[in-house]
C-alpha cells in the first residue's frame, strides 16, 4: 500500500514550495532509489500544467567518476548543464543514497578540483534564484543508507522525515503557512540588527550583519525547513567556533571541527578526525576560507542529529555557519565552489546575543513571539 504522505509531500513541493503554474519548465532531479517520490512529483507537476524534464541518476556514477576521471575530465563542465541552469523556471531535487560513504576514500584534492570547476554553475543558479528567475527546492527521500547514518530502522527514519515536515498533519501546506508567519517575526527583528555573537562551550564568535538581509526559510527551498539565515559581512567574522556534531560533506565526516577566524578568514582549522580533509576544503579556492552563511535553526520537530545536513541545520536550538559561497539575496558576495554547513548546538548552555541583548539561551528564545518548542 502506498504511503499517503508521499502524495502529500509531492503536492506540497510542487504547489507550495515551487508554486508551479502552467507553462513553467521544471527539472526533477533524483537518484533511482527515490522512484516513488519522483513519480508522484512528476504526476503533481504535470497536474500543475508544467513542462517537466527529469534527470535520474545512479548512485554509483559519482564513485566511478572520481576513480576514473583524468584531470581534464575532473574540470569539465557540461554545456547542457549550463544551458539548463540558465533556462529552467524551477528545480526539484530529491536526495537519496544507497551508500553515503561511497566517496570516503576519494582524494580530497580530486573532490575540490571538481567542485571548483562547477563554481560557474553554482553562480548561475544562485544569481537566478536571488533574482526570482529560478525557484528551487530540495528534499530527502527516506532510504536505508540515511536511516543507517541516523542509527534508525527504515520505518523509524520515515517517521522522523515525515514528522520533520509536518506531513502527518491534515493539511501540511496550512501548517507551513503558519510556521512562515512565526518565523517572519524573528526575521523582521534580525533585519534591524547590526551584530550577532554566539557563545557556547569552546565557541565565542562575532559577525556583522549590518546592511545584510535575513531570509525566512519556510519550506520554499529546503524541505523540511525551519531556519532563518543571512550572509555575514565577509571581513567581519572574528573568534572561534567549535562544532557539536560531525561535519559531513560529500560523504566525508569531520569530527570535532573547530575554526578560528580573523577579519573574516579562517586562520586555524582543527579536527579530531578528518583534519586533512577539512583543511583541503578550507583551501579549495579564494572564497572557501570565508563564511557565506550564518543561520539559526528553528524546527523544534527535529530534535536529534542524523548526519544529514538538511535536518541537522534545522534543529531548533542550534546555529550553523557555512564555509564558502554565499547567497546573493542576503547581500553576501563571497564566491566559492564550496558551501559546507556546520552545526553548533546551543541547547546545553549556549547563547545568541544580538546587539548586546541575549535573545536565546539554552536553545530557547526568550521572546515568546519568536518560534518556540
DOSEBA-35988 format. One line per 10 residues: number of its first residue (from 1); their letters; for each residue x, y, z of C-alpha. Coordinates in steps of 0.1 Angstrom, whole numbers, always signed. Layout:
<vexzas>
NUM	a	X:Y:Z  ...
</vexzas>
This chain:
<vexzas>
1	xxxxxxxxxx	+0:+0:+0  +14:+34:-10  +21:+57:+19  -3:+87:+16  +24:+110:+29  +43:+106:-3  +15:+122:-23  +11:+149:+4  +48:+157:+0  +47:+158:-38
11	xxxxxxxxxx	+17:+182:-37  +34:+204:-11  +67:+205:-31  +50:+214:-64  +22:+237:-52  +36:+253:-20  +74:+252:-24  +78:+258:-61  +43:+273:-68  +43:+257:-103
21	xxxxxxxxxx	+20:+272:-128  +10:+263:-164  +40:+267:-188  +67:+265:-162  +97:+244:-171  +107:+223:-141  +136:+199:-138  +131:+170:-114  +165:+155:-103  +170:+125:-82
31	xxxxxxxxxx	+185:+91:-76  +168:+60:-89  +161:+46:-54  +138:+76:-48  +115:+65:-76  +82:+65:-56  +86:+102:-47  +99:+111:-82  +68:+95:-98  +44:+114:-75
41	xxxxxxxxxx	+63:+147:-81  +62:+141:-118  +24:+135:-117  +18:+165:-95  +39:+188:-117  +20:+177:-148  -13:+184:-130  +0:+219:-123  +4:+224:-161  +42:+225:-160
51	xxxxxxxxxx	+66:+212:-187  +87:+185:-169  +122:+173:-176  +138:+146:-155  +174:+139:-146  +175:+105:-129  +210:+93:-118  +225:+61:-105  +241:+64:-71  +273:+46:-82
61	xxxxxxxxxx	+282:+70:-110  +300:+95:-88  +321:+67:-74  +332:+57:-109  +338:+93:-119  +362:+101:-91  +380:+67:-97  +384:+71:-134  +383:+107:-145  +416:+123:-156
71	xxxxxxxxxx	+425:+160:-148  +406:+174:-178  +375:+153:-171  +375:+164:-134  +374:+201:-146  +349:+196:-174  +315:+213:-170  +287:+201:-193  +274:+229:-216  +240:+212:-213
81	xxxxxxxxxx	+240:+215:-176  +249:+252:-180  +221:+257:-205  +196:+241:-182  +207:+262:-152  +202:+293:-174  +167:+284:-187  +146:+263:-164  +120:+281:-142  +121:+256:-113
91	xxxxxxxxxx	+143:+228:-100  +132:+200:-77  +160:+179:-62  +153:+146:-44  +182:+133:-24  +188:+97:-17  +219:+74:-14  +225:+37:-15  +258:+43:+3  +265:+77:+19
101	xxxxxxxxxx	+302:+67:+24  +309:+58:-12  +333:+88:-17  +351:+85:+16  +382:+71:+0  +385:+97:-27  +415:+121:-26  +402:+154:-12  +421:+173:-39  +401:+155:-66
111	xxxxxxxxxx	+368:+164:-49  +380:+200:-46  +390:+202:-82  +356:+190:-95  +338:+213:-70  +358:+244:-81  +351:+236:-117  +314:+237:-111  +315:+271:-94  +302:+289:-125
121	xxxxxxxxxx	+271:+266:-124  +265:+274:-88  +269:+311:-95  +243:+310:-123  +219:+290:-100  +223:+314:-70  +221:+346:-91  +189:+334:-109  +175:+323:-76  +182:+356:-59
131	xxxxxxxxxx	+166:+375:-88  +135:+353:-86  +140:+339:-121  +145:+304:-107  +126:+286:-79  +142:+256:-63  +136:+231:-36  +154:+200:-23  +142:+172:-1  +153:+139:+13
141	xxxxxxxxxx	+138:+105:+4  +139:+82:+34  +162:+55:+23  +182:+27:+40  +216:+44:+39  +204:+76:+55  +184:+56:+81  +217:+37:+90  +236:+70:+93  +209:+82:+117
151	xxxxxxxxxx	+210:+49:+136  +174:+42:+130  +154:+15:+113  +139:+25:+79  +104:+27:+95  +117:+49:+123  +135:+71:+98  +104:+75:+77  +85:+87:+108  +114:+111:+115
161	xxxxxxxxxx	+115:+125:+79  +77:+129:+76  +74:+143:+111  +100:+170:+105  +79:+181:+75  +46:+180:+94  +33:+156:+68  +11:+138:+94  -9:+170:+97  -43:+170:+79
171	xxxxxxxxxx	-31:+199:+57  +7:+203:+58  +5:+234:+35  -16:+253:+61  +9:+242:+88  +38:+257:+68  +19:+289:+61  +16:+293:+99  +53:+285:+105  +62:+311:+79
181	xxxxxxxxxx	+44:+338:+98  +60:+328:+131  +95:+328:+116  +89:+362:+99  +86:+378:+133  +122:+367:+141  +134:+376:+106  +120:+411:+109  +138:+416:+143  +171:+404:+129
191	xxxxxxxxxx	+168:+426:+98  +171:+456:+122  +202:+442:+139  +239:+450:+134  +260:+423:+152  +255:+387:+163  +276:+369:+189  +274:+332:+195  +287:+319:+228  +289:+282:+238
201	xxxxxxxxxx	+314:+256:+250  +345:+263:+230  +327:+290:+210  +328:+327:+210  +321:+341:+175  +311:+375:+163  +300:+388:+129  +284:+418:+115  +251:+416:+96  +247:+453:+92
211	xxxxxxxxxx	+232:+461:+58  +226:+423:+51  +193:+406:+47  +179:+378:+68  +158:+352:+50  +129:+333:+63  +133:+297:+53  +98:+283:+54  +97:+254:+30  +102:+271:-3
221	xxxxxxxxxx	+138:+260:-9  +147:+232:+15  +121:+208:+27  +116:+202:+55  +127:+236:+65  +129:+257:+96  +157:+283:+98  +165:+320:+93  +198:+329:+77  +219:+357:+64
231	xxxxxxxxxx	+253:+363:+47  +277:+379:+72  +298:+409:+62  +327:+390:+48  +356:+405:+67  +337:+409:+100  +339:+374:+113  +361:+370:+143  +366:+344:+171  +363:+307:+174
241	xxxxxxxxxx	+335:+282:+168  +335:+246:+179  +310:+223:+161  +289:+200:+182  +283:+173:+156  +305:+157:+129  +305:+180:+99  +296:+159:+68  +305:+169:+32  +304:+146:+2
251	xxxxxxxxxx	+300:+116:+25  +332:+125:+44  +329:+131:+82  +350:+156:+102  +347:+151:+139  +355:+178:+165  +359:+205:+139  +370:+239:+153  +375:+270:+132  +392:+303:+142
261	xxxxxxxxxx	+386:+334:+122  +404:+368:+120  +389:+396:+99  +366:+371:+82  +393:+345:+72  +399:+311:+87  +433:+312:+102  +432:+279:+120  +412:+247:+112  +414:+218:+136
271	xxxxxxxxxx	+396:+185:+140  +399:+153:+160  +392:+132:+128  +393:+143:+92  +415:+174:+97  +433:+169:+64  +400:+169:+45  +388:+199:+65  +420:+219:+56  +417:+208:+19
281	xxxxxxxxxx	+382:+222:+17  +391:+254:+35  +419:+259:+10  +398:+249:-21  +397:+284:-36  +399:+321:-26  +364:+321:-11  +363:+288:+7  +380:+302:+39  +353:+328:+44
291	xxxxxxxxxx	+317:+324:+56  +289:+326:+31  +261:+320:+55  +251:+322:+92  +218:+308:+104  +196:+299:+133  +177:+266:+134  +140:+269:+143  +124:+235:+136  +117:+220:+170
301	xxxxxxxxxx	+102:+189:+154  +138:+180:+146  +154:+170:+179  +183:+147:+171  +214:+147:+149  +212:+124:+119  +244:+131:+99  +222:+147:+73  +227:+185:+69  +191:+190:+56
311	xxxxxxxxxx	+178:+181:+90  +207:+188:+113  +210:+225:+104  +172:+229:+111  +173:+216:+147  +156:+240:+170  +181:+254:+194  +211:+253:+171  +230:+277:+149  +251:+269:+118
321	xxxxxxxxxx	+275:+286:+95  +286:+277:+60  +321:+280:+46  +322:+292:+10  +296:+305:-13  +271:+330:+0  +235:+336:-13  +234:+369:-32  +199:+377:-19  +214:+382:+16
331	xxxxxxxxxx	+240:+407:+2  +269:+383:+8  +293:+385:-21  +316:+355:-13  +321:+331:-42  +334:+296:-40  +330:+261:-53  +323:+251:-16  +292:+255:+5  +296:+235:+37
341	xxxxxxxxxx	+272:+239:+66  +284:+230:+101  +262:+230:+132  +268:+242:+167  +243:+230:+194  +233:+257:+219  +207:+236:+239  +232:+226:+266  +242:+262:+276  +248:+284:+246
351	xxxxxxxxxx	+235:+319:+239  +227:+340:+209  +234:+377:+216  +222:+404:+192  +234:+439:+196  +243:+431:+232  +209:+416:+240  +206:+379:+248  +177:+366:+226  +182:+329:+231
361	xxxxxxxxxx	+195:+309:+260  +200:+271:+261  +182:+267:+227  +150:+286:+236  +141:+321:+225  +134:+345:+254  +108:+364:+233  +76:+344:+231  +68:+359:+197  +97:+340:+182
371	xxx	+95:+303:+173  +90:+280:+204  +94:+243:+211
</vexzas>
